[in-house]
Amino acid sequence: MNNTRQQFAETLDRAPAGEPERQYYFLDRLREVVEKKKAEEGFSATFHIETYGCQMNAKDSEKLCGILLKAGFTEVESEHADFVLYNTCTVRENANQKVYGHLGYVHSLKKKHPSMLVGLCGCMMQEPEVVAKIRKDYRFVDLVFGTHNIFKLAELLYDRLMSGHMEVDVWEGTTEIVEDLPAERKYPFKSGVNIMFGCNNFCSYCIVPYVRGRERSREPEEILKEIRRLAADGVVEVMLLGQNVNSYGKTLSTPISFAELLRRVEEIEGIERIRFMTSHPKDLSDELIQVMRQSKKICRHLHLPVQSGSTDILQKMNRRYTKEQYLELAFKIKEAIPDISLTTDIIVGFPGETEEDFEDTLDVVRQVRYDSAFTFIYSKRTGTPAAAMENQVPEAVVKERFDRLLKEVQQISSEVCGRDVHTVQQVLVEEKNSHMDGYVTGRMSNNTLVHFPGGEELIGTLADVYLEESKGFYYMGRREV
């Protein structure tokens, strides 16, 4: 044991201070430990990552996966693994309860296999009371870290294996961005690309600024370099990711606009499609609309969360736009880009919402005519200003309004999404269809799904498809050769 401690101390002393060099150093050390455990203990070095939440979490999990594969681990599909890592979300409190439920299950697995390692990371771990609960009630957990130091997985896991004790490393905030590390993409032909982190908006219902920190943008040349590498590796579609991409560039020493970044990405040879999310309406510029209108590569899809159609409720939400301003923006976008697909998020039952407020939301839905909408029943999120607001709406009233909204959204969506029937559209083929043999599934530029006959050799290619029939939310088609 003393030799192990001495070796651990010497390893730490020799570690580079700068990133990402430090993490590559610990990747090598971790791989040595894993290989030794494989040889001496029959350790199979399997891992499983369970991901909750948004696309930024999914992107983080690709990094975590890449690090573990580089360290000599093998990925498996279930929690019956040597190392199980939960990449958590905390946007809603029931997301926390899901994680606690999984911890109960994995504890039973660990009792049968004591050498099993369990890790927790992501947004939920940024809440001090959660970490305190893990320390007290879930002492079998081996590794805890947050959103700001995802890149440190190799170092933290090495520390845990060498020390034998629970490793907890949660940063309150950071200005550091470390991106140049291994990542294992889910799809070889498309990839998310982080362009910024954090959020400065502080919507009154949202926990994200507290757990993801303040806005910080990556340098444009670093983003472009990453996308060029992806293009060289066969990626044809990128999705630029940020909590509010329209704020991109404001924190840089030489600020640039998000629209200008899009112009530069469009110039990269090999990239055929560019997506992005999410856009806050208050920051969506005329410059961005014009860049989208003129672009041959930016997809004809824009997610523009409205949250409520009531100016009064929007003010309570701290959204910083009115119903009229939102509608003006939506109409401006549709006029400039007639084939755009607009999607949105809507919360029903925010504290103080009256029937008149709700009717304003229905009015926005009817005027904008969204291709689809993610609809949510408001639920209190501890730690946000809205949780302490008075006039919480009775559950029965919220449920009745939610059902009315859903019916309206679905009716309009089924009408809007069929507008391209009997036309030929370009489709990026993503996978074999899981329900129909001999069929593949892909997406149009506007994000609508298309199913058509074809083999798996088409996956990752752009195909021209004649849309024979609209099924309301997707198309059946045939390939135009």
BADREN-222789 format. One record per residue (C-alpha): z, x, y. Coordinates in steps of 0.02 Angstrom, whole numbers, padded with zeros to 5 digits, always signed. Layout:
<nodes>
ZXY
...
</nodes>
This chain:
<nodes>
+00000+00000+00000
+00042+00142+00119
-00127+00222+00083
-00213+00056+00124
-00118+00041+00288
-00162+00220+00334
-00345+00191+00291
-00342+00031+00395
-00268+00123+00545
-00394+00264+00531
-00537+00138+00521
-00478+00053+00679
-00463+00220+00769
-00642+00267+00728
-00718+00099+00779
-00835+00102+00931
-00770+00009+01083
-00936-00068+01138
-01025-00220+01065
-01123-00251+00958
-01101-00072+00892
-00920-00110+00848
-00970-00259+00741
-01103-00161+00647
-00971-00030+00611
-00855-00163+00538
-00999-00241+00443
-01019-00075+00351
-00831-00064+00318
-00824-00245+00258
-00972-00216+00141
-00881-00066+00066
-00726-00172+00032
-00830-00313-00042
-00926-00195-00157
-00762-00116-00215
-00686-00287-00252
-00842-00335-00349
-00830-00178-00455
-00643-00173-00483
-00589-00356-00484
-00742-00451-00541
-00750-00529-00367
-00909-00634-00353
-00910-00632-00161
-00976-00809-00138
-00958-00904+00026
-00983-01078+00096
-00990-01128+00279
-00954-01309+00325
-01024-01349+00499
-00971-01492+00611
-01037-01548+00780
-01180-01498+00893
-01334-01388+00878
-01241-01245+00961
-01118-01250+00816
-01264-01251+00695
-01333-01098+00783
-01161-01013+00773
-01158-01048+00586
-01326-00960+00565
-01245-00806+00642
-01091-00820+00532
-01203-00839+00380
-01308-00688+00429
-01153-00579+00449
-01083-00628+00279
-01249-00600+00190
-01262-00428+00270
-01085-00391+00210
-01133-00421+00028
-01082-00604+00006
-01189-00737-00077
-01203-00914-00007
-01163-01065-00116
-01177-01252-00082
-00998-01308-00115
-00819-01265-00067
-00796-01188-00240
-00820-01015-00164
-00724-00854-00136
-00730-00881+00053
-00741-01052+00135
-00765-01058+00323
-00754-01217+00427
-00848-01209+00592
-00761-01349+00683
-00800-01477+00818
-00671-01560+00928
-00774-01678+01038
-00686-01826+00956
-00513-01829+00880
-00577-01899+00715
-00676-01737+00697
-00507-01647+00691
-00446-01767+00557
-00599-01728+00450
-00555-01544+00453
-00374-01576+00405
-00438-01681+00260
-00549-01539+00199
-00404-01417+00215
-00302-01526+00098
-00443-01519-00029
-00474-01333-00015
-00287-01300-00031
-00294-01378-00205
-00438-01260-00247
-00342-01110-00182
-00191-01151-00289
-00303-01128-00442
-00387-00972-00369
-00258-00881-00260
-00382-00745-00210
-00490-00875-00122
-00504-00852+00067
-00507-00996+00192
-00562-00978+00373
-00569-01091+00526
-00671-01060+00683
-00758-01154+00823
-00706-01276+00959
-00556-01354+00872
-00474-01183+00863
-00477-01169+01053
-00338-01299+01063
-00167-01210+01060
-00080-01358+00976
-00208-01352+00834
-00178-01166+00803
+00010-01198+00806
-00012-01335+00676
-00118-01222+00565
+00015-01085+00573
+00153-01208+00530
+00077-01331+00407
-00073-01239+00333
-00006-01065+00301
-00130-01037+00160
-00269-01018+00291
-00323-00836+00304
-00428-00827+00461
-00427-00920+00628
-00542-00884+00776
-00625-00983+00914
-00790-01008+01003
-00788-00854+01113
-00778-00722+00976
-00888-00793+00837
-00973-00624+00837
-00812-00540+00774
-00816-00615+00599
-00846-00450+00509
-00703-00363+00600
-00582-00508+00576
-00622-00531+00392
-00604-00344+00363
-00434-00350+00451
-00379-00494+00340
-00433-00409+00178
-00345-00248+00226
-00184-00323+00296
-00159-00467+00175
-00092-00578+00315
-00162-00728+00410
-00276-00664+00548
-00275-00765+00710
-00385-00712+00856
-00423-00848+00984
-00482-00803+01159
-00443-00917+01305
-00608-00874+01388
-00734-00734+01407
-00877-00670+01513
-00944-00571+01365
-01104-00622+01274
-01140-00535+01108
-01298-00599+01026
-01385-00451+00942
-01311-00477+00768
-01381-00535+00599
-01422-00720+00583
-01488-00822+00437
-01603-00959+00498
-01604-01125+00409
-01792-01139+00436
-01909-00989+00437
-02030-01074+00557
-01912-01141+00692
-01753-01080+00773
-01624-01120+00904
-01598-00990+01042
-01441-00987+01148
-01484-00968+01331
-01311-01006+01403
-01135-01049+01352
-00998-01160+01422
-00998-01304+01545
-00940-01329+01725
-00963-01517+01734
-00793-01582+01677
-00847-01759+01633
-00683-01853+01622
-00705-01901+01438
-00761-01730+01376
-00661-01585+01302
-00808-01462+01298
-00770-01364+01460
-00594-01333+01396
-00649-01265+01227
-00818-01186+01267
-00764-01113+01435
-00858-01097+01600
-01045-01080+01612
-01118-00908+01581
-01304-00873+01559
-01390-00741+01456
-01507-00621+01545
-01685-00688+01537
-01756-00528+01463
-01629-00535+01320
-01684-00715+01282
-01868-00669+01290
-01840-00517+01178
-01755-00627+01048
-01896-00754+01053
-02029-00618+01036
-01938-00555+00880
-01933-00733+00812
-02119-00756+00845
-02157-00593+00755
-02055-00660+00608
-02160-00818+00594
-02065-00939+00705
-02180-01063+00792
-02050-01177+00874
-01895-01131+00974
-01759-01242+01043
-01670-01172+01196
-01486-01218+01184
-01350-01243+01313
-01220-01373+01359
-01322-01403+01518
-01485-01306+01514
-01530-01364+01690
-01390-01253+01757
-01464-01099+01673
-01472-00941+01779
-01346-00986+01913
-01217-00859+01854
-01340-00713+01839
-01334-00568+01962
-01517-00609+01997
-01524-00799+01975
-01679-00883+01904
-01710-01067+01870
-01723-01148+01699
-01901-01199+01743
-01947-01017+01775
-01870-00966+01607
-01979-01097+01523
-02134-01025+01608
-02093-00853+01537
-02059-00920+01362
-02226-01010+01364
-02315-00843+01385
-02250-00776+01219
-02389-00765+01092
-02354-00853+00927
-02235-00983+00998
-02324-01151+00989
-02183-01270+01031
-02035-01262+01151
-01890-01384+01147
-01725-01383+01239
-01562-01475+01252
-01457-01540+01334
-01508-01591+01511
-01385-01660+01637
-01474-01785+01752
-01388-01720+01909
-01471-01549+01889
-01645-01596+01829
-01764-01527+01960
-01938-01575+02019
-01988-01397+01973
-01939-01430+01791
-02037-01593+01787
-02192-01504+01852
-02174-01361+01726
-02159-01488+01585
-02309-01586+01650
-02421-01433+01657
-02362-01352+01496
-02462-01347+01335
-02312-01293+01232
-02158-01386+01298
-02131-01535+01184
-02152-01711+01251
-01970-01754+01222
-01825-01754+01344
-01646-01798+01302
-01570-01866+01461
-01393-01935+01432
-01352-02083+01545
-01181-02123+01467
-01166-02285+01570
-01277-02390+01681
-01136-02435+01799
-01117-02331+01957
-00931-02371+01959
-00906-02311+01780
-01016-02159+01810
-00902-02111+01954
-00749-02128+01841
-00839-02022+01712
-00870-01888+01846
-01056-01890+01807
-01106-01864+01990
-01256-01980+01997
-01278-02167+02023
-01371-02297+01922
-01508-02298+02054
-01524-02108+02055
-01538-02103+01866
-01672-02238+01863
-01770-02151+02001
-01766-01990+01899
-01818-02076+01737
-01966-02162+01822
-02017-01999+01907
-02020-01911+01738
-02120-02051+01656
-02246-02055+01798
-02273-01866+01791
-02276-01858+01599
-02337-02027+01534
-02325-01978+01350
-02144-01917+01365
-02015-01977+01239
-01849-02010+01327
-01689-02018+01225
-01511-02037+01285
-01324-02050+01248
-01224-02207+01293
-01036-02236+01287
-00973-02416+01271
-00797-02468+01320
-00750-02330+01442
-00583-02370+01527
-00604-02506+01657
-00778-02560+01597
-00808-02742+01646
-00940-02860+01580
-01037-02828+01741
-01029-02640+01709
-01093-02666+01532
-01235-02776+01594
-01285-02632+01708
-01299-02522+01553
-01408-02651+01466
-01515-02660+01623
-01545-02471+01620
-01592-02480+01435
-01717-02620+01471
-01794-02531+01620
-01808-02356+01547
-01855-02413+01370
-01789-02263+01274
-01872-02203+01115
-01697-02193+01042
-01517-02187+01098
-01358-02116+01024
-01229-02251+01054
-01042-02219+01046
-00885-02323+01059
-00768-02238+01181
-00617-02161+01098
-00475-02072+01185
-00487-01883+01179
-00317-01802+01207
-00327-01671+01342
-00458-01761+01447
-00425-01859+01609
-00499-02019+01535
-00366-02025+01400
-00234-02060+01533
-00335-02192+01626
-00272-02371+01637
-00371-02527+01589
-00421-02469+01416
-00544-02601+01352
-00484-02708+01204
-00559-02656+01038
-00635-02827+01000
-00725-02830+01169
-00792-02653+01144
-00856-02695+00970
-00947-02851+01031
-01029-02753+01173
-01075-02611+01057
-01163-02730+00938
-01261-02808+01082
-01313-02637+01146
-01366-02576+00974
-01474-02730+00948
-01559-02704+01117
-01586-02517+01088
-01658-02542+00914
-01776-02681+00969
-01846-02578+01112
-01856-02419+01006
-01955-02506+00870
-02082-02562+01003
-02092-02398+01099
-02103-02284+00948
-02259-02370+00884
-02365-02329+01036
-02463-02188+00951
-02518-02285+00796
-02703-02260+00750
-02712-02095+00844
-02719-01915+00782
-02564-01813+00826
-02510-01635+00791
-02362-01627+00672
-02252-01478+00628
-02221-01496+00441
-02036-01467+00405
-02000-01511+00224
-02050-01597+00064
-02014-01782+00074
-01856-01816-00025
-01902-01996-00066
-02089-01991-00101
-02167-01869-00223
-02321-01782-00155
-02274-01814+00026
-02211-01701+00164
-02116-01741+00323
-02142-01670+00497
-02114-01703+00682
-02231-01743+00822
-02210-01658+00990
-02110-01810+01048
-01989-01785+00901
-02046-01938+00801
-02049-01914+00612
-02210-01929+00513
-02228-01941+00324
-02397-01904+00245
-02471-01840+00080
-02466-01651+00062
-02395-01504-00032
-02255-01383+00011
-02384-01251+00062
-02398-01351+00224
-02215-01323+00270
-02203-01225+00432
-02382-01262+00485
-02451-01374+00622
-02560-01511+00548
-02669-01644+00630
-02615-01812+00560
-02692-01984+00583
-02550-02109+00608
-02598-02256+00496
-02443-02364+00513
-02289-02372+00623
-02128-02412+00532
-02029-02434+00693
-01942-02265+00696
-02068-02160+00598
-02251-02159+00548
-02347-02155+00387
-02505-02052+00405
-02642-01951+00324
-02696-01774+00360
-02855-01747+00460
-02945-01597+00384
</nodes>
